């Protein structure tokens, strides 16, 4: 299977630059997910790798070969789109074998590859049906099968699950993970859903405004975000951000006050912030402790509680965005209830006014 390398890749539409110098190494057999908000350039970047969009500047290599000017059909890639794009007048068998028939592959070889892909995707009972006779998940599997029969070096997926309902999305995520394990091929996958990214990827590439904000393994991005954008984007529910101010330095680091909470003070093991600097404290919902368990206690009023069985998420009322607190084995029924939670300095993050991580 092939590796993919992008060096200083840029894309402009007229005077508007949408991809702003991307450097990226994707190893052979890796499952890499491009994730980011709508309009960040992830689908454009995928289309550039596929050859559906021209590269304005920079270099693209697939399997060590320069691909900037190579025809899409000769790049050794296969793309699965958000829409299934199946031919309605063709059966599943005919849809899956169409690209091979177009390439004048012998009929017996087409039949062999279609049947092989159908076995992998559990489509054998459906080969003689038409698209209108299939469910959404079955149609998506046919679209994936159509890509498999081409035996590409690299699979490209552009938000393939976004048209499916919630239960089917979970099922198809499992199917895609199994497919990658079985085929042992390079997969580049685009989604705006960070849960998909966390569950599928060997490596996540977080994009914003055409720039790569951070690249790494899912848990590395979750535990060690490079900046406030990545910290807020990776994780569900999102990380809490609390306005703070550096009030003094101490041998243990810096002391910050939290104006929203009666100027509660917290000492953090950080040395890069200056006294008087406005900063943002980041705390994940699961990192709030019971009262007295941490270095600082916050008294909050519950606004809404979401009960998910053994875990509840409490949305606490504040002057800014609601504070999201994870509570295990809790049953908060009274929306006006007050609770006290603690903050452990070792489980917090700090960002400057530009969103850069302070360490």
Secondary structure, 3 states (H helix, E strand, C coil): CCCEEEEEEEEEECCEEEEEEEEEEECCCCEEEEECCCCCCHHHHHHHHHCCCCCCEEEEEECCEECCCCCHHHCCEEEECCCCCCCCCCEHHHHHHHHHHHCCCCHHHHHHHHHHHHHHCCCHHHCCCEHHHCCHHHHHHHHHHHHHCCCCCEEEEECCCCCCCHHHHHHHHHHHHHHHHHHCCEEEEEECCHHHHHHHCCEEEEEECCEEEEEECHHHHHHCCCEHHHHHHCCCCCCEEEEEEEEEEECCEEEEEEHHHCCEEEEECCCCCCCCCEEEEEECHHHEEECCCCCEEEEEEEEEEEECCCEEEEEEECCCCCEEEEEECCCCCCCCCEEEEEECHHHEEEECCCCEEEC
